[in-house]
Amino acid sequence: MSTNPATARRNLLFKDNFESFAFILPAVIIFSVFYIYPFFETFALSMQKWNGISLHRTFIWFNNFIDLKDDKIWWNALGHAGYVTFIALTLQNALAFALALACDREIRMKRFYRVVFFLPPVLSEVVVGLIWQWILYAGKQDGQHIGLLNHFLDKTGFSHLIHSWLSDPDTALTCIAVVHSWKGFGWGFIILLAGLQTIDRQLYEAAKVDGAGSWRVLRNVTIPMMIPVIFDVIVLTILGSMQVFVLIISLLGNGLGDHTDVPVTRIFSAMTGTNQFGYACAQGVTFGLILIFVSFTFKKLSTKLKQA
């Protein structure tokens, strides 16, 4: 009995589609269980009053968001995260770009430098926090400063600069921003270096033939060609810096206060300190929307600059 060609094609197409779907089904299940469901559950909890333990939940509509609007500590924490992000966008990315430019040239041991510069990002944030806690520690033992930085300042004749770096509200947040930038510059370095290596070398040769110096080549060739990569690094830096959490906890320990609070620590405090899970979810939803808005804004700006 002969098979209708159209039916055979449909059966073959169905088989191909089924096999393709079967390959991605595990990923779809994992993504749905650990991403899609938690997203909707978080949004639902943001409109409820719940202590995280009892089975009883009270639906209060948008009251959590109304309370959040008047929560000055939350908005101050958002400002603190913005300050850390600003330091990362300037100090961290400037350092990453400068080192990427250096390693993109034909210099000795450039492969060694690439490995060294990428070491901080792969270290555990807990380990980094504990190491820098020891470096910035302000205590004394037997009349000697234990902290490496203060000990160095004391021995080199700069005793007037010795300071309680992590306990002083005026310097604690800046220390967090600097440590975060030190740990994170390697990611930007690798991405920017990869972008630099995609630039056609003939463009540099043509610029040199036209008599362009290093600064003009950087301004007229390198930076315009790197704009998409630079904006990607900016977005990743913003997302990573605004969500800094583990580093702060490991760096400050029990010394966390209002002057070093960031949005994620406020969310954590709402969940563990006051058992306000609904309010914590409202904070998380608001924070997520802010990050999404910033990401899309930079994405659109990057697209416009590429089309210009």
C-alpha angles and dihedrals in degrees: 000000000000121000121232108251092223091052091047091053091049091049091049091048091049090050092050092047092047092050091048092049091047090057094053096036095091091051091047091051093048092046092048095047098043102030116017098041094045090050094056092039091052091050090049092049091049088069094048138073110232135153094209094246113059124072091230116096125180117214107222101165112217098345092112090056091047090052090047091055090063096040103113093182090058094050091045088053089052088052090051090053088049090054092051089048092050091053090048093049092051110028099028099042095040089054091045093050093047092050091045090053090050094049092045089066126076100269130147118268093006091148089055090051091051090056094046094048091050095051099085096058093052093052118098114263089227091055092046091049093051093047093050090043087061092045093051097036113132102198129112135221123191089350093304126112111246097197112089096225096048091043089053092048091049095050095045096053099258096113091139089068095057108121145167091251101180100034098048111090089214095060107022097083092045090051089052090050093049094048090047090051091048091052096044105041091087093069092054090044093057094044094046092046090052089050093050091052091057092061112105108250090214088072090061091047091050091050091051091049088054089054098253116160127220094271094050091047090052093047100040103031114018102041097043090050091047098050096103091048092045091053091049089053090048092053093047090047092051093048093046097043097045090054097048108142118129093054092054093048093048093043099048102025107181091354094084111129143160090280092060100035118126128184095267093051089050090052090048091049092050090053100042103024105043101011091234098147094162092053091046090053090050088054090048093050092048092047091048092051090051091052092047091051092050092047094050091045092056091042092056091044090051091050092051093049091050090052093047 
